[in-house]
Amino acid sequence: MTKGTWSFGKRRNKSHTLCVRCGRRSFHIQKSCCSTCAYPAARKRTYNWSVKAIRRKTTGTGRIRYLCNVPHRFKTISEKVPKLSQRTRQRLHHLKLLF
């Protein structure tokens, strides 16, 4: 029984596939459980000993398409405020959207 080149040739089945929740290739097909986020479980898998790993996956590590547009949105809203009618401004003030 060897564990080198010969045994690597026998490997042809995938044990992991893409996870629905985290999108990584860590969903074990036979166990039907994700090793990264523990998918079928309600709570996401995170441990404090993996602080670096958590840091790699949090908000601000990807493209942040939504967060890039947030300041621009508020800029356009503040430009449009004087053009709004008095009634609309009162409504926004009541909803605490306009200060």
ChimeraX attribute file (.defattr): number of C-alpha atoms within 10 A of each C-alpha:
attribute: neighborCount
match mode: 1-to-1
recipient: residues
	/A:1	5
	/A:2	7
	/A:3	7
	/A:4	8
	/A:5	8
	/A:6	10
	/A:7	10
	/A:8	10
	/A:9	8
	/A:10	8
	/A:11	8
	/A:12	7
	/A:13	6
	/A:14	8
	/A:15	12
	/A:16	18
	/A:17	15
	/A:18	14
	/A:19	21
	/A:20	12
	/A:21	14
	/A:22	16
	/A:23	13
	/A:24	15
	/A:25	15
	/A:26	19
	/A:27	25
	/A:28	17
	/A:29	14
	/A:30	8
	/A:31	10
	/A:32	14
	/A:33	17
	/A:34	25
	/A:35	16
	/A:36	17
	/A:37	20
	/A:38	20
	/A:39	19
	/A:40	13
	/A:41	10
	/A:42	8
	/A:43	9
	/A:44	13
	/A:45	12
	/A:46	13
	/A:47	9
	/A:48	8
	/A:49	8
	/A:50	10
	/A:51	10
	/A:52	9
	/A:53	12
	/A:54	12
	/A:55	11
	/A:56	12
	/A:57	11
	/A:58	9
	/A:59	10
	/A:60	11
	/A:61	9
	/A:62	9
	/A:63	9
	/A:64	10
	/A:65	9
	/A:66	7
	/A:67	11
	/A:68	10
	/A:69	10
	/A:70	10
	/A:71	9
	/A:72	11
	/A:73	10
	/A:74	11
	/A:75	10
	/A:76	10
	/A:77	11
	/A:78	12
	/A:79	9
	/A:80	10
	/A:81	13
	/A:82	10
	/A:83	9
	/A:84	10
	/A:85	9
	/A:86	10
	/A:87	9
	/A:88	11
	/A:89	17
	/A:90	13
	/A:91	12
	/A:92	14
	/A:93	12
	/A:94	11
	/A:95	10
	/A:96	9
	/A:97	9
	/A:98	13
	/A:99	8
